[in-house]
Every structure is written in C-alpha cells, then in structure tokens.
Amino acid sequence: MKNLSILGSTGSIGRQTLSVVESLPGEFRIVALAAGNNLDELLPQILRHRPEVVSVANERLADDLSRRLREQNLQPLPSIHHGRDGMLAVGTHPSADIVVSAAVGVVGLEATYEAVKLRRTIALSNKEVLVAAGELVMAAAAKSGRELLPVDSEHNAVHQCLRASRRSSQPQHTSSPSSRAESAERGISLEGTGVDGTSKSATTSTGGRSFSSDIQGLAKEGALAPEELVSSPTSHESRVTNHGTLYPEVRRLVLTASGGPFRKTPLKSLASVTVDQALAHPNWRMGNRITIDSATMMNKGFEVIEARWLFDMRPDQIEVIIHPQSVIHSFVEFIDGAVLAQLAPPDMRMPIQYALTYPARLASNHVELDWANLRRLDFEKASTRRFPCLRLAREALKKGGALPCALNAADEVAVAAFLGHRLPFLGIPEVIEAVLARTPRTRFSSMDDVLAADAEARRQAAEEVSRLSAAKPAAV
C-alpha cells in the first residue's frame, strides 16, 4: 500500500485523485491533505480518509475546522496546520510515498520542492512548479534520483509514449534553454539522465511518412505562419542528430490543445468575451483558472515550458497543434520517422491513476474510450494571433531567467482580475506582456529567489490591471 499526501485536495485534481483512490481499495492510504478555504469539501474528505495531517489557508479556518471535527466526534483528530508551514507539513510528511502536487498557483511550489529534495515521488499537476522554477526543481530531482510523474494529460501522454524509447544514462544537464541552444550550435553534446523506463506501453504507432513532413507541408500551404512553426529542420543532419539529450531517439514532441471555447470565434468578438463564455470549456471540467488559461491557451504555453524541463527537450523540439476532440493527448515523433500517440477520453482520472500506480498498470472500470463514436480526428494550427499568450510563453522560455516565473505570476493576477470582472479578456495578454517587459533575465540560485521574483511580478501585474481596467471596462 502506498501512502499519499495531497497538496490541493479540494480542487478539481485533488477531488479526482481521491476518486481514483476510492476506486482502488487497498492500494493507497491518505496520510496528509492540504486545502485552501473550502472546509465544506475538506471535512468529508477527512472523515472518509482519516489523514494524520491537515492544512488550511489560515489560522481562523484551522480553528473552525478543529471545531467542526470535534462536533463530528472524530477520534483521533488530525494534526491541523495552516498557511505556508501547513503546506510544508503536508508536502514533507515522513510517511508519504507519493506527494500529489495539485494546489493551484505558486502556493504549492515550495512544498513540492521540499518533497522532491526528500526523495518523495511527485505526481505533478501544479504547473507553477516547473514554469516558475524548472531548473531548480529538476536539479533537485536529478540529485534525489526520483522522477516527476506528470498528471497533466498532455505530459502524461508523452511519458507513456516515451516508455518505448531508449533513455540516456549520463547525468542530466539543467542549463537554461539559451545556453543549451548555443551549445547545440557549436556541436557540443550535453548528455542527460533519467530513471530507466524500458517497459512498453499500449500506444498507437504510425510509420512511413514522417509526421514532421505533414507539419512542414502545412507551412508550405500557408496553414502555419513561420513564427508558428516551432521547428523547421533544413537538413538530414539537423533532423537526426540535433535532438534532446535525455531521449536521443526523439525528434520532437507534439502537444495537442482543444482550442477552448473561442477556437472559431471571430477575432473582433474576443474583446467582448464574458466570464461565463470563457468558462464554458467544450471538453474538460476543470478549475476556474485553468479553464481561463485554456481559453487563452496560456495553459499550452505553460505546458511547453514544463515539457522542456520534464523531458529535457529543446524548445524548438516542442510543438503545439489544435485537436478539438481532445482524444489524442500528445504525439512523440522519433528520429526514424515513427510517431507514437496516446489516446484516451478527456477524463483526468486516467492520467492520475497512471501516475499513482506507475510503473504498473491496474485495471480500471471508470474510464473507457468510446470507439463506436470516434468518427474523426481533426488538427489545426495554433494561431499566435488568436492566442497571443502562447507566443508570450515561448518568448519567456527563450529568454529564461526570471521571465517564466513572471509569466505565471502575471497570468494568475490577470486571470483573477478577469474572473472578478475587473479586466477584459484581451487584457490578460496585455498585462502579461507588460510585466515581462519589466522583468530582468535574472537566473535563480534558490527558492527564495523564485518567491521574490514571483512577488515582484504580482505587484507589477496588479499595477497593470489597475491601469488597464480604468481604460478598458470588462464585459459582464
């Protein structure tokens, strides 16, 4: 039986994680739960799973939770914590085998980082961990010898496909994207490492014509603008030898995106988008912030940054295409032209279970692909004109330093302002771009550096929100 700590137990991923746990009796034990303000959701979780440690947002909520648990005559009571120290108590619980990092925002970053250093297995859903502090976290993971297991459906799909690939056995290099690119140009090989994963998984394979040739064909036909084409190999040598170091057999990763609710919305209509319209995702049921990030496609920009760190890929090896059915979650193209794709219904319980049970696969009755209704699979370009946040994320990754951290912080502030009807939809990328322009390319040497940069970016974003909200009223 594996012991689990969950950071963000009352959020969408946290609730679905507990659903997976309950569907596999005898496989897992919940030892710690961290939540925010939602005591109504947390209380039944505690009563059902009897964790040893619990954390909430602040002292007042901790006192309220203690009172409610005593009224329920729960014995013994869990140890109740709050705030930063509470998150750390849950993330570093001494009995935890797996820490599920699912807290929304930067609140779960420090606790996840400390869990990595303690050699806990991390089931990673929180995007901020690698977006804001990818280099630090991956260095700690390499030192601990533990792998971060992605819960995001796209990275989870890549992870499954990569089980069919050979992995390098040399120490992983954690340099910045810019230094990696410079080294590649000079012909220097920067070797990588990873936990051995030679077992095979059930995937879909296509051979013969290279998937990259299809992408290049789209560019020639004008379906992809030059700035939207992530990688354009011009010779056999660049196609075969200029690959990542952790997976030398991989040419590129292709992350799919649903396109969100505004995939076909006329561009001029985006200025008047309402909160309710932006929250109406066609395929996925998610929390408010990630749903808005899907509407702007900032979530896909974050995923590009995460994929760079998770799989040791150069930024130009990571592509994004729109796949409105959300059935294929990612492709992996290999240097011999073969492509593996992972297919699954849009249900987060499947990648959650994969991460919790890895490297084994356990039978599950709650998620199944409906082949009878799978009549077509469509693919479209991801236009940076329609989705400027995708461009901003790539620019932040390219420049490195504090910019990806500022990208995330500014997005969180801007999305909250949009949800609060204080900022128009198109104000979200405006705020982010303004903050990035003010952010220095400082390289982080500690988690304190990350948290300081995050705080400064949030301050600047709040200033930009105030400026824009005065000039451009939000749609209601």
C-alpha positions in Angstrom: 0.0 0.0 0.0 1.3 3.4 -1.0 0.9 6.4 1.3 -0.3 9.7 -0.3 -0.1 13.3 0.6 -2.2 15.6 -1.5 -1.5 19.3 -1.9 -4.8 20.9 -3.1 -7.2 18.1 -2.1 -10.4 20.2 -2.5 -9.5 21.4 -6.1 -10.5 19.6 -9.3 -7.4 17.3 -9.4 -7.4 16.7 -5.7 -11.0 15.6 -5.7 -10.4 13.3 -8.7 -7.3 11.9 -7.1 -9.4 10.9 -4.1 -12.0 9.4 -6.5 -9.2 7.2 -8.0 -8.0 6.2 -4.5 -11.6 5.2 -3.6 -11.9 3.1 -6.8 -8.8 1.1 -5.9 -9.4 -0.1 -2.4 -6.3 -1.5 -0.6 -3.8 0.3 -2.9 -3.5 3.7 -1.2 -3.7 5.3 2.2 -4.2 9.1 2.6 -1.8 10.4 5.2 -2.0 14.2 4.7 -4.3 16.7 3.0 -3.7 20.4 2.2 -6.6 22.6 1.2 -7.4 26.3 1.0 -10.6 27.8 2.1 -13.2 25.1 1.2 -13.9 23.5 4.6 -17.2 22.1 3.3 -15.3 20.0 0.8 -12.4 19.2 3.1 -14.5 18.0 6.1 -16.0 14.9 4.4 -12.6 14.1 2.9 -11.1 14.0 6.4 -14.0 11.9 7.8 -13.7 9.4 5.0 -9.9 9.1 4.7 -8.7 9.9 8.3 -5.4 11.7 7.4 -2.8 12.3 10.1 -2.0 15.8 9.0 -4.3 18.5 7.5 -3.6 22.1 6.4 -5.9 25.0 5.5 -5.3 28.6 4.4 -5.2 30.4 7.7 -5.5 30.2 11.4 -9.1 31.2 11.5 -10.0 28.3 9.2 -7.8 25.9 11.2 -9.8 26.8 14.4 -13.1 26.4 12.5 -12.0 23.0 11.1 -11.0 21.8 14.5 -14.4 22.8 16.0 -16.3 21.0 13.2 -14.2 17.8 13.6 -14.9 17.8 17.3 -18.6 18.2 16.7 -18.3 15.1 14.5 -16.7 13.2 17.4 -13.8 12.3 15.2 -11.1 10.4 17.2 -8.2 10.8 16.9 -8.2 14.3 15.5 -5.6 15.0 12.7 -2.8 17.5 13.4 -4.2 20.7 11.9 -1.8 23.3 10.4 -2.3 26.4 8.2 -0.5 28.7 5.7 3.0 28.1 4.4 4.0 25.9 7.3 0.9 23.8 6.8 1.7 23.2 3.2 5.2 22.2 4.1 3.9 19.8 6.8 1.8 18.0 4.2 4.4 18.0 1.5 7.1 16.6 3.7 5.0 14.2 5.7 7.5 11.5 6.8 5.3 8.6 5.8 4.3 9.8 2.4 5.5 7.7 -0.6 3.8 9.9 -3.2 3.1 13.6 -3.0 0.3 14.8 -5.3 1.1 18.4 -6.2 -2.3 19.8 -7.3 -2.5 23.1 -5.4 -3.4 25.9 -7.8 -0.9 28.7 -8.1 2.5 29.3 -6.6 1.2 28.3 -3.1 2.3 24.6 -3.7 5.7 25.4 -5.2 7.8 25.4 -2.0 6.2 22.3 -0.5 6.7 20.4 -3.8 10.3 21.5 -4.0 11.0 20.3 -0.4 9.2 17.0 -1.2 11.5 16.5 -4.2 14.6 17.1 -2.0 13.3 14.5 0.4 13.2 11.9 -2.4 9.4 11.6 -2.5 7.8 10.5 -5.7 5.9 13.5 -7.1 2.6 13.2 -9.1 2.8 16.6 -10.7 -0.3 18.6 -11.7 0.7 22.0 -10.4 2.1 23.9 -13.4 3.9 26.6 -11.4 6.4 24.1 -10.1 8.3 23.8 -13.4 7.1 27.0 -15.1 8.4 29.2 -12.2 11.3 27.0 -11.0 12.0 24.3 -13.6 15.8 24.4 -13.4 15.9 24.3 -9.6 13.3 21.6 -9.3 14.8 19.3 -12.0 18.3 19.7 -10.4 16.9 18.6 -7.1 15.1 15.7 -8.8 18.3 14.6 -10.5 20.1 14.7 -7.2 17.4 12.7 -5.4 17.2 10.1 -8.2 13.4 10.4 -8.3 11.3 11.0 -11.4 8.5 13.6 -11.5 5.4 11.8 -12.9 3.2 14.2 -14.8 -0.5 14.3 -14.2 -1.4 16.8 -17.0 -2.9 14.7 -19.7 -0.5 16.0 -22.4 2.7 15.3 -20.4 1.2 12.1 -19.1 0.7 11.0 -22.7 4.2 11.9 -23.7 5.5 10.0 -20.6 3.6 6.9 -21.7 4.9 7.1 -25.3 8.4 7.6 -24.1 8.4 4.3 -22.3 9.1 2.9 -25.8 12.3 5.0 -26.2 15.8 4.5 -25.0 17.0 6.9 -22.3 20.4 8.3 -21.8 22.3 7.1 -18.7 24.6 10.2 -18.3 23.9 12.9 -15.6 21.1 15.3 -16.7 22.2 18.8 -17.7 20.0 21.5 -16.3 21.3 24.6 -18.2 19.0 27.3 -19.5 17.3 27.0 -22.9 19.6 29.7 -24.3 22.8 28.0 -23.2 21.5 24.7 -24.5 20.8 26.3 -27.9 24.3 27.9 -28.0 25.9 24.5 -27.2 23.9 22.8 -29.9 25.0 25.4 -32.4 28.6 24.6 -31.5 28.1 20.9 -31.9 28.5 20.2 -28.1 26.6 17.2 -26.8 25.1 17.8 -23.4 24.1 14.4 -22.1 21.1 13.7 -19.8 19.9 11.2 -17.4 16.6 9.7 -16.1 15.2 6.7 -14.3 15.3 3.7 -16.6 11.9 3.1 -18.2 12.3 0.4 -20.8 8.9 -1.3 -20.4 6.4 -0.9 -23.2 3.0 0.7 -23.1 0.0 0.4 -25.3 0.2 3.2 -27.8 -0.8 3.9 -31.4 2.1 4.0 -33.9 2.3 5.4 -37.4 5.3 4.8 -39.6 6.3 5.6 -43.2 5.6 9.2 -43.9 7.1 11.5 -41.2 4.7 13.4 -39.1 7.2 16.3 -39.4 6.7 16.3 -43.2 3.0 16.9 -42.6 3.8 19.8 -40.4 6.2 21.2 -42.9 3.6 20.7 -45.6 1.1 22.8 -43.6 3.7 25.6 -43.5 4.2 25.4 -47.3 0.5 25.6 -47.9 0.2 28.6 -45.7 -1.7 26.9 -42.8 1.1 27.6 -40.4 2.8 31.0 -40.3 6.6 31.0 -40.0 6.5 32.1 -36.4 4.0 29.4 -35.6 6.2 26.6 -36.9 8.3 25.6 -33.9 11.0 23.6 -35.7 12.0 23.6 -39.4 14.8 21.2 -39.9 16.6 22.1 -43.1 18.9 19.0 -43.4 19.1 15.4 -42.6 21.8 16.1 -40.1 19.6 18.6 -38.1 16.7 16.2 -38.3 18.6 13.3 -36.9 21.4 14.5 -34.7 20.1 17.7 -33.2 17.8 16.0 -30.7 17.3 16.1 -26.9 19.8 14.5 -24.6 17.6 12.6 -22.2 15.8 10.9 -25.1 18.3 10.8 -28.0 15.9 8.8 -30.2 13.2 11.5 -30.1 12.9 14.2 -32.8 10.1 16.2 -31.4 7.1 16.3 -29.0 3.7 17.5 -30.2 1.3 18.6 -27.5 -2.4 18.8 -28.5 -4.8 21.6 -27.4 -8.6 21.6 -27.7 -8.6 25.2 -28.7 -11.0 26.1 -25.9 -14.3 27.8 -26.4 -13.0 30.5 -28.7 -11.4 28.4 -31.4 -13.8 29.6 -34.1 -14.8 32.9 -32.5 -14.3 35.9 -34.8 -11.2 37.8 -33.6 -13.1 41.1 -33.3 -15.6 39.4 -30.9 -12.9 38.4 -28.4 -12.8 41.9 -27.0 -16.3 41.4 -25.6 -15.9 37.9 -24.2 -17.6 37.4 -20.9 -16.5 35.3 -17.9 -19.3 32.8 -18.4 -18.3 32.3 -22.1 -14.7 31.8 -21.2 -15.6 29.2 -18.5 -17.6 27.2 -20.9 -14.9 24.7 -22.0 -16.2 22.3 -24.7 -14.4 19.2 -23.4 -12.9 19.4 -19.9 -14.2 20.0 -16.4 -11.5 22.0 -14.6 -11.0 24.7 -12.0 -11.6 28.3 -13.0 -8.1 29.5 -13.5 -7.0 26.6 -15.8 -10.3 26.9 -17.7 -9.5 30.5 -18.5 -5.9 29.6 -19.3 -7.3 27.1 -21.8 -9.4 29.8 -23.4 -6.3 32.0 -23.8 -4.1 28.9 -24.5 -1.7 30.1 -21.8 -2.1 26.6 -20.3 -0.5 25.3 -23.5 2.3 27.8 -23.2 2.9 26.6 -19.7 2.9 23.0 -20.9 5.6 23.8 -23.5 7.8 25.1 -20.6 7.0 22.1 -18.5 7.8 19.7 -21.3 11.2 21.4 -21.8 12.1 20.5 -18.2 10.3 17.2 -17.8 11.7 15.6 -20.9 15.0 17.6 -21.4 13.9 18.8 -24.8 15.0 22.0 -26.6 12.1 24.5 -27.0 12.2 24.0 -30.8 11.5 20.3 -30.3 8.1 21.0 -28.7 5.2 21.8 -31.0 1.5 22.6 -30.3 -1.4 21.8 -32.6 -5.1 22.1 -32.0 -7.1 18.9 -31.8 -10.7 19.8 -30.9 -11.8 16.3 -30.0 -9.2 16.0 -27.1 -8.8 12.3 -27.8 -5.1 12.3 -28.8 -3.3 14.0 -25.9 0.2 14.1 -27.4 2.4 12.7 -30.1 6.1 11.7 -29.9 8.0 11.6 -33.2 11.2 9.6 -33.3 14.3 10.1 -35.4 13.3 7.2 -37.7 10.0 8.9 -38.6 7.8 6.7 -36.5 5.1 8.5 -34.4 3.5 7.3 -31.2 0.3 8.8 -30.0 -1.6 8.3 -26.7 -5.4 8.2 -27.0 -7.9 8.5 -24.1 -11.2 10.1 -23.3 -11.0 13.6 -21.8 -11.1 12.3 -18.2 -8.3 13.3 -15.7 -8.8 10.2 -13.6 -6.9 8.2 -16.2 -3.6 10.2 -16.1 -4.0 10.5 -12.3 -4.2 6.7 -11.9 -1.3 6.2 -14.3 0.9 8.5 -12.1 -0.2 6.9 -8.8 0.3 3.3 -10.0 3.4 3.8 -12.2 5.2 1.7 -13.3 2.4 -0.8 -13.0 -1.0 -0.5 -14.8 -4.1 -1.5 -12.8 -7.5 -2.4 -14.2 -10.0 0.4 -14.1 -13.7 0.4 -14.9 -14.3 4.1 -14.8 -12.6 5.4 -17.9 -13.0 3.9 -21.4 -12.6 5.3 -24.9 -15.9 5.0 -26.9 -14.6 3.7 -30.3 -18.0 3.5 -31.8 -18.5 7.3 -31.6 -14.9 8.1 -32.6 -15.6 9.1 -36.2 -13.0 11.7 -36.9 -9.8 13.3 -35.5 -9.1 16.9 -36.6 -6.0 19.0 -36.4 -5.5 22.8 -36.9 -2.8 25.3 -36.4 -2.4 27.2 -33.1 -2.5 30.8 -34.3 -0.5 33.2 -32.2 -2.7 36.0 -33.5 -5.7 34.4 -31.9 -3.7 33.1 -28.9 -1.0 35.7 -28.1 -0.4 34.0 -24.7 1.2 31.1 -26.5 3.7 33.5 -28.1 4.4 35.2 -24.8 5.1 31.8 -23.1 7.6 30.8 -25.8 9.3 34.2 -25.6 9.6 33.8 -21.8 11.1 30.3 -22.2 13.6 31.5 -24.8 14.8 34.4 -22.7 14.8 32.3 -19.5 15.9 33.6 -16.1 13.0 35.1 -14.1 10.7 35.6 -17.1 8.9 32.2 -16.9 8.2 32.9 -13.2 6.9 36.4 -14.0 4.8 34.9 -16.9 3.0 32.6 -14.4 2.6 35.3 -11.7 1.3 37.9 -14.1 -1.1 35.4 -15.7 -2.5 34.4 -12.3 -3.2 38.0 -11.3 -4.7 38.9 -14.7 -6.9 35.8 -14.8 -8.2 36.6 -11.3 -8.9 40.2 -12.4 -10.8 38.9 -15.4 -12.8 36.5 -13.3 -13.6 39.4 -10.9 -14.9 41.5 -13.9 -12.1 44.0 -13.4 -10.2 43.3 -16.7 -11.4 42.5 -20.2 -10.5 39.1 -21.7 -7.9 40.6 -24.1 -6.4 42.5 -21.2 -5.0 39.2 -19.9 -2.2 39.0 -22.5 -1.7 42.8 -22.3 -0.9 42.6 -18.6 1.4 39.6 -19.1 3.3 41.3 -21.9 3.8 44.5 -19.9 5.1 42.6 -16.9 7.5 40.5 -19.0 8.9 43.8 -20.5 9.7 44.9 -17.0 11.3 41.7 -15.8 15.1 41.2 -15.8 16.7 38.0 -17.0 18.0 37.1 -13.6 18.9 33.5 -13.0 17.6 31.8 -9.9 20.0 30.2 -7.4 17.5 29.4 -4.6 13.8 29.1 -4.0 13.9 32.4 -2.1 14.9 34.0 -5.5 11.9 32.4 -7.2 9.5 33.6 -4.5 10.9 37.1 -4.6 10.5 37.3 -8.4 7.0 35.9 -8.1 6.0 38.6 -5.6 7.5 41.4 -7.7 5.8 40.2 -10.8 2.5 40.0 -9.0 3.0 43.6 -7.7 3.7 44.8 -11.3 0.7 42.8 -12.7 -1.6 44.5 -10.1 -0.4 47.9 -11.3 -1.1 46.9 -14.9 -4.5 45.6 -14.1 -5.4 48.9 -12.4 -4.2 50.9 -15.4 -6.0 48.7 -18.0 -9.2 48.3 -16.0 -9.6 52.1 -15.9 -9.2 52.4 -19.6 -11.0 49.2 -20.8 -14.0 48.1 -18.8 -14.6 44.3 -18.7 -17.5 42.7 -20.4 -20.3 41.5 -18.0 
